[in-house]
């Protein structure tokens, strides 16, 4: 039975500002290309001589664009200030906007000139707020029958998942964190590197290093929080007909560049097979709920989340949640969808625990398989971050 264990306690271009500067203005013009008039939009940043800008009027938005562009182009602070002293604003420049520019790193002389502009514009109207962009047109969900068909395809995939996997070994890197304050001020507890073998549809864990030092401690005797069953049990506990999971459409999403159907699910406590064990003496099988991300094109499950429901108040662990991301891995001549990263979180009172496990260096299982055990850098969050659906 898959479960978790816990032990308590521990573009635009501008010339340099100078005597030969010229005036450029935001605008549109047309150009002739092969005899055809084509629109050409040009947005040239104002770089002006003092004489040319004696009566130059700008909105606050135009002013901000110019100041920021001057900073990016590394124009001399003194020259920028000289230009600003020739500007006349058509709208009020408030102190908050000046503070924002200060935070962006504009020079002291530029700030002084901006504050003079602010005083001079006191009696003017505030800038008109930019028109809000219309919300994106939502992508309609699949119809009810199609949703049902998608779930059944995902179920067929999930229940036969482990049978389609080859025998392999990989490196599992577990970064364990704790926070006694309950405020998610995480402290690194340790880093465990383990050899994970998958042979004849069974997982076996062997600790290789703890904090970069060789170790032979038994995986389930590490203390703290550990988990197992990521290579198939989590999928089975959601899609097994015996759990009678209820599914409902939630949203579209993009994950690792692919369009996903996202379904919410729930399994009640009487049908649960997901166990939480405390100090090897107390164990419960609570109900659980979460999300299933199903690849629109392949119907493979690309992500799965769990959270325990209705944990008894008397049980030491009051929250248990996990998330498992899958990605394509090549083993031998074929690609397989295999675990990429697993995250588990628990709470006992205020005491928080977070484990982040990554699966690296997959190899085909066999006597010739060799693997280098090391502690690699963490996987980028970009690889597991959900993004809005693409049109």
N, C-alpha and C positions, 0 to 999 in steps of 0.2 A: 504494500500500500504506500502510495506516495504521500509524503507529509513533510512537516517541518518540526524541528526540535529546538528547544530553547533551554538554556541554563541561566538562571538569574545572576545578578551581581555584575560581575565583570564583563569734355568736352569743349567748353568755350575757351577762347584764347584771348589774351589781352597783352598789349605791349607794356613795357615798364613805364612807370610814371616818370616824367621828366620834361625838359623844355620842348621836346618835339612831339609831345603827346597830342592826340587828336580826340575829337568827339565821336562817340558811337552811340546809337540809340536803339532800344528794343524795337523791332518792327518786322515787316514782311516785304519782300520784293519778288520779282519774277525774273527768271533767266531763260535765255534761248539755248536749247540743246538740239542740234541737228534740225534746226528750223522750227522746233516745237516749243511753245512757251510752257515752262514748267514752274510751279510754285517753289520758292526756296525760302524756308523760314530761317532767319538768322537771328541769333541772340548773342550779341557781342557785349561784353561787359564794358561799362562806361570807364574810359580812361581819359581824363580831360585836363586841359591846361587851366590854370586859375582864371585866365582871361575868358576862356570859353564858358566857364561855369558860373559867371557872375550872377546870372539870373536863372540857373538851372533848378527846376522844380522836380522833386521826387516824392513819390509815396513812401511810406514806411517800408513796404515790401521791397520796393526797388532799392532803397537804401540798404536794407539788410543783405540783399543779394550782392550788391557791390562790395560792401565791407567784408563779407565772408569770402568772396572771390579774391579780393585783394590780399587777404590773409593767406589763402591757399597758394597764391602766386608769390608770396613772400615780398610784397611791396613794402617799402620803407615806411615805418610808422609815421615819421614826420611828414612825408609826402601825402600819405592818406589823410592825415589831419588837415593839411593845407587844402586839399580838395573839399573836405567836409565843411570847412569854414565858408565856402562859396555856395553851399547847397541851401535851398529854401524848401522846407517840407510843406506838403499840402495836408498833412495829417499830424495828429499828436504822437509824439514819441515818448513813451512812459519809461520810468526808471526800471521796471521789471525787464523790459526788452534790453536795456543797456546792460543790466546785470547778466542777462543771458549771454550777450556778446562778450562780456568780461570773462565769463566762465569758459568761453570758447577760445580765449587766449589773445584777444586783440590788444594792441599796445596801449601804453598809458596816454600818449598824446592823442590817439584816436578816441579813447574814452573821454578825455577832456572835451574834445570837439563834439562828441555825441551828447554830452551833458549840456553844452551850450545850445545845441539844436533842440534838446528837450525843453529847456527854459523858453526858447523862442517860439516853440509850438504849443505852449500851454493852453492858449485859448482856442485851439483848433479841435475839430471833431476827432473822435477816435477812429482808427482804421476800420474799414468795413471788413468783417470776418470773411474769410474765404468760403465760397459756396461748398457745402458738404457734398462729397461724392455719393451718388446713389448706391444703395447697398447692392451687392452682387445678386444676380438672379439665381435663386436656389435651384440646384439640380434636383429634379423630382426623383423620389425613391423608386425602386422597382415595384411593380404591382404585387399584390398579395400572393398570387400563384407563383410568380417568379421568385419571391422571397422564400417561399416554402421549398421550391426546387433547389435554390442555392444552399439552404441549410442542409438539405438531404445530401447534396453533393459533398458539402464540407464534412458531414457525418461519415459518409463512406470513406473519404480521405483520412479522417482522423482515426477511425477504427482499424484501418489497415496500415496505419503509419509505420509502426515499428516493424511490421513484416516486410516492408519494402526497403528498410534501411540495410546497408551492408554492415558487416562487422568492422569496427574502427576503434582507434584510440585518439584522444585529443588532450590538450592541456586545459585544465579548468583553473582560472585565477579568481580567487574569492577575496574581495576587499571588504572587511567587516568593520563597521562603525557603531559607536554607541553615543548616547547623549543623556546624561542624568538629569538635565534641566527640563526636558520635554519641549524645548523650543527649537529643536533641530539645529543646535550648535554641535555639529558632528565632530567626534574625535576618532581618529583612526585607531582601531583596536589591534588589528594584525592583517597580514596579507598571506593567504594560504595558496600554495600552488600544488595542484593535485593531478595525478594521472587518471583520466577517466577512460575506461574501456567499455565498449558496447559489444558484447559477444553473445550470440544466440538469443537476442532480444532482451538481454539483461544488462544492467549497469553495474559497474564496480568502480569504487573510488579508492585511490591510494595516495596518501599525502606524501609529497616529495620535499617540499620546503615550507617553512613558516618564517616569515620576515627575512627571506633570502638565506636562511640557514637550513641545511639538510635536516629532515625530520622523518621519523618512522611512526609517529603517533597515529592511532586508528582514527579514521575520518569521523566516525560517530562519537569519538571520545575527545574531540577538540575542545569541548566546553563552549559556552555561548550558543549562538543560533546556527544551525546547519539545516540543509534541505536536501532532498533527493527526489527522483522521479521526473525530472524535467524532460526526458527524452521520449515521453509517450504517455505517462500516467496522467499528466494534466489535461492533455487532449481527450483521453478516454473518459475522465471524470466529468467532462462537460457534455460529450456527445454520446456516451453510452446510453442506449434506450432505457436501461434500468434506472438511471438517475432522473428520467422524466424532466429534463431541463426545459424551461419555458424560454422561448426566444422572441424578441421583438426588434423591429428595425430601429436603429438609432440615428445613423448619419452616414454620409460619404466622408472619406478621408484619403490623404496621400501618405504613404509610408515607404521610405526608401525609393521614392520616385515612381511608385506604382499605385494605381487607384484601388481603394479598398471599400468593400461593404463592411460597415460596422454594425454588429448586432449586440444588444444587451441580452444577458441571460440570467436565469436564477434557478438554483437547485435547492430544494427544501431540506431541512435537517433529516427527516426520516429516510430520504433517498441518498444522503451524502455518503461519500467514500473518502473524503479529504480529512486527514487527521492532523491534529495539533497536539504535540506532546510536550510536557513540562517536567524537567528534572527526571525523566525516565520513569516517573511514578504516576503522573496524572495525564490522561489523554481524553480528548473529546473529538467528535466528528460533527462539527457545526454545518449548517447550511452555508451556501456561499453564492455570490453573484459577481458579475463582471462584464467584460466586453470581449467579443471575438472579432478579429479583423480578418476578413476573407478576401483574398486576391480576386478582383473582378474577372481576370482573364483565365487564371488557372484553377480557381476554387480551392487553392491551398490556404491553410491558416498561417498568417504571417505574424500574428501577435495574439496573446491571450492574457487576460488579467483575472485575478481572483481576489475576493475579499470575504472574510468570514462574516456571517450574519448570525445574530442572536447568541453570541457567546455568553454562557451563564455568568452572572456577576461574581460568583464564588471562584471562578477559574482565574488563576494568576494572570494569564495573558488576556488583555482586554481588546486588543486589535491585532489582526494578522492579515496581511495583504501581500500579493505578489504580482509580478508582471513578467512575461516571457516573450522575447522577440526571437523570431526565426529569420534566417537569411539563406541564400543559395551558397552551397559549398561544393567544391569539386573533390570527389574521392575516386581515385582511379580514372576511368574514362567517362564517368557520369556525374551530373549535378544532383544534389539532394538538398531539400529544405531542412536545415538543422539549426539547433539553438545557437543564437548569437550572444544574447545577454539575458540574465535572469536577475531580477531584483526582488528582495523580500524585506518587508518591514513588519516590526512587532512593537507592541507597547505593553509594559507592565507598570501600572501606576503612571508616574511621569517618566519612567526610564524607557528610552527609545533604543531600538536596534535596527540597523540597516545593513543588509548584505547585498553586495553587487558582484555577481559571478559572471565571468566572461569565458567563452569557449573558443579556444584558439588552436591552430596547427592540427587540423584533422588529418589523420593518416589511416590508410587501410590496415586493418588488424592482421598481424601475422608475425612470424619469427623475424622477417626481414625489416619490419617497421622499426624505425628509429625516430626518436623525438627529442628535441633539445628543450630542457626545462629551464625557463627563465621567467622573470617578472616583467612583462611588456607594459608599455604605457597604456592607460585606460582607453577603451573605445570612445570615440567622439560621440557626444550627446546627439549630434546631428544624425547619426545613424539610427537612433531610436525615437527621434522626435516626430510626432504627428504633425502634418501640415494640412492646410485647407485643400479641399478637392480641386483638381484642375478641371477647367471646362471640358 
